[in-house]
Amino acid sequence: MTIARIAAEGTGALGEYVPIVMMAGLAAIFAVASLIVSSLLRPHKPSPAKLAPYECGIVPEHLPRNERFPVKFYVVAMLFIIFDIETIFLFPWAVAFRSLGLFGLLEMVVFIGMVFVAYVYVWKRGGLEWEEVSLAMRRRRRSGRVETEALAHREVTRAG
């Protein structure tokens, strides 16, 4: 008996799953074959530029031990993931909005309110700013004190 005949006749409950198993097997074979063929056919000419790690446009350099590595990019990436997950929760809610009624609406208002409070907190703490300005510097600028650029740069360097 061939696989096609088993799939066509459907031998009980297991016969219904034969096409799915065949499709999963073909997908796995295609994925493995694609990786093998691409590794055999690709040009392999390493150079220093190709072997260097990619840091989102930032040239990797050795930092002194007393300096902290800036993690601003990674903080913004984590914030993006949080707000992206919020969007993922909004889609199924919008699909089932009519069946959820007023309870579903109130739950979503609470959810969006909590995310909005987190957004405002991050915004006030400077999590969305790309410039290297410390929290103390922003407080001084708001209070009206004017500092020279050299002093501001020295404080930012000291704060890390």
C-alpha positions in Angstrom: 0.0 0.0 0.0 1.5 3.4 -1.0 1.4 6.5 1.1 -0.8 8.3 -1.3 -3.4 5.4 -1.1 -3.3 5.5 2.7 -3.8 9.2 2.6 -6.7 8.9 0.1 -8.5 6.0 1.9 -7.9 7.2 5.4 -7.2 4.3 7.6 -9.0 5.4 10.8 -7.9 8.4 12.8 -4.2 8.0 11.8 -5.0 8.2 8.1 -6.2 11.8 8.5 -2.7 12.9 9.7 -0.7 11.3 6.9 -0.8 14.4 4.7 0.3 16.6 7.6 3.2 14.2 8.4 4.2 14.1 4.8 4.2 18.0 4.6 6.3 18.2 7.8 8.8 15.7 6.4 9.1 17.5 3.1 9.6 20.8 4.9 12.3 19.3 7.1 14.1 17.7 4.1 13.9 21.1 2.2 15.3 23.0 5.1 18.2 20.6 5.6 18.9 20.3 1.9 18.9 24.2 1.5 21.5 24.6 4.2 23.7 21.9 2.8 23.5 23.2 -0.8 24.1 26.8 0.2 27.2 25.8 2.3 28.6 23.9 -0.6 28.0 26.6 -3.3 28.7 29.8 -1.4 32.0 31.7 -2.0 34.3 31.4 0.9 36.8 34.3 0.9 37.2 35.6 4.4 38.5 39.1 5.0 39.0 41.2 8.2 35.9 43.1 7.4 33.8 40.0 7.0 35.2 38.4 10.1 34.6 41.5 12.3 31.5 41.4 14.6 28.6 43.6 13.5 27.5 46.0 16.2 24.7 47.9 14.5 27.1 50.4 12.8 29.2 50.9 15.9 32.9 50.0 15.4 33.9 47.6 18.1 36.7 48.9 20.2 38.5 47.9 23.4 37.3 50.0 26.4 39.4 50.8 29.4 38.5 48.9 32.6 37.2 51.9 34.4 34.7 52.8 31.7 31.3 51.2 31.5 29.9 49.9 28.2 26.9 51.9 26.9 23.8 49.8 26.8 21.4 52.4 25.4 20.7 50.5 22.2 19.8 47.3 24.1 17.4 49.2 26.4 15.6 50.8 23.5 15.4 47.3 21.8 13.8 45.9 25.0 11.3 48.7 25.1 10.4 48.0 21.5 9.8 44.4 22.3 7.5 45.4 25.2 5.4 47.7 23.0 5.4 45.1 20.2 4.0 42.6 22.6 1.3 45.1 23.5 0.3 45.3 19.8 0.2 41.5 19.7 -2.3 41.5 22.5 -4.4 44.1 20.8 -5.1 42.1 17.7 -7.0 39.1 19.2 -8.8 41.5 21.5 -10.0 43.5 18.4 -11.1 40.3 16.7 -13.2 39.2 19.7 -14.3 42.7 20.8 -18.0 42.2 20.2 -18.2 38.9 22.2 -16.2 40.4 25.1 -18.6 43.3 25.6 -18.0 46.0 28.3 -15.8 43.7 30.4 -13.4 43.2 27.6 -13.3 46.9 26.9 -12.6 47.8 30.5 -9.8 45.1 30.7 -8.1 46.6 27.6 -8.4 50.1 29.0 -6.7 49.0 32.2 -4.0 47.1 30.1 -3.3 50.1 27.9 -3.3 52.4 30.9 -0.6 50.3 32.6 1.5 50.3 29.5 1.0 54.0 29.1 2.2 54.6 32.7 5.3 52.5 31.9 5.9 54.5 28.7 5.6 57.8 30.6 8.0 56.5 33.3 10.6 55.5 30.7 10.2 58.8 28.9 10.7 60.9 32.0 13.7 58.8 33.0 15.3 59.5 29.6 15.1 56.0 28.2 14.1 57.3 24.8 16.8 59.8 24.4 19.9 59.0 22.3 22.2 61.7 23.6 24.6 61.0 26.4 23.1 63.2 29.1 22.9 62.2 32.7 19.8 62.6 34.9 21.6 65.1 37.1 22.5 67.2 34.0 18.8 67.3 32.9 17.7 68.4 36.4 20.3 71.3 36.3 19.2 72.4 32.9 15.6 72.5 34.0 16.4 74.5 37.1 18.0 77.2 34.9 21.6 76.7 35.5 23.7 77.1 32.4 26.9 75.0 32.1 29.7 75.0 29.6 30.0 72.2 27.1 33.3 71.1 28.5 31.8 70.7 32.0 28.8 68.8 30.6 31.1 66.5 28.7 33.3 65.8 31.7 30.2 64.9 33.8 28.8 62.6 31.1 32.2 60.9 30.8 32.5 60.5 34.6 28.9 59.1 34.9 29.6 56.5 32.3 
